[in-house]
Amino acid sequence: MAESTSTPLPAARREPSGSRAARRLRRTGAVPGVVYGGGEAPVSFSVDARELRHALADAGAVLDLQLDGGKGTPVVLKELIRHPVSGETTHIDLLRVRLDVAIQAQVLLELIGTEEAAGVKLGGILEQPIRELTVEALPTAIPDAITHDITEMEIGDTLTLAAIAAPAGTTIIGDPETLIATISAPRIQALEGDEIETETQRVGEERGGGAEASDGEDADSGPEAAGAGSAADAG
């Protein structure tokens, strides 16, 4: 669960600039960002990459953005862009919020007991099409993640949004019938015992029959057949 206090995030105002200036900024160990919302104009800023990593690791949902050493502003993460190879943060967008007004946010859904699930142990395939949930709560009550135990799920069982328990102070938004996860039977079933033997025998017979037919055709069209035809013509 997110903590009731905000994590400080010192940052410096910067002039909006293009991608070239942003690359120069990143080479200095800083990350460009923009803060939106709250009835105010967007403000571009830069934040030390190390400070940002620590703040995101320690924070719940709320950060306390402190521009140029001034009074902090409560914000939540709007979007974070990472480098596709290194995984380093290349840009961050923040959203101003009021701590006494509920907001909606995306929260990670973590299924636990995936390897111990009854259906998985029997060879079933776990599929999880939904990995994030939308929740509504006060900014300080937004959880870092929502967990659900699927240990008891069997092959053929499905998990819907209705079965996910909302943490205290939060409401999960969405259709209760939304499919979250399922355990399906293995798609490829190996042939067993007599089935393998029967299949092998059938293939062998087909190959043998083909060879006999081929041999017969060769015999009819061979040199002896040609000779017999010539003798008949001569007679």
Secondary structure, 3 states (H helix, E strand, C coil): CCCCCCEEEEEEECCCCCHHHHHHHHHCCEEEEEEECCCCCCEEEEEEHHHHHHHHHHCCCEEEEEECCCCCEEEEEEEEEECCCCCCEEEEEEEECCCCCCEEEEEEEEEECCCCCHHHHCCCEEECCCCEEEEEECHHHCCCEEEEECCCCCCCCEEEHHHCCCCCCCEEECCCCCEEEEEECCCCCCCCCHHHHHHHHHHHHHHHHHHHHHHHHHHHCCHHHHHHHHHHHHC
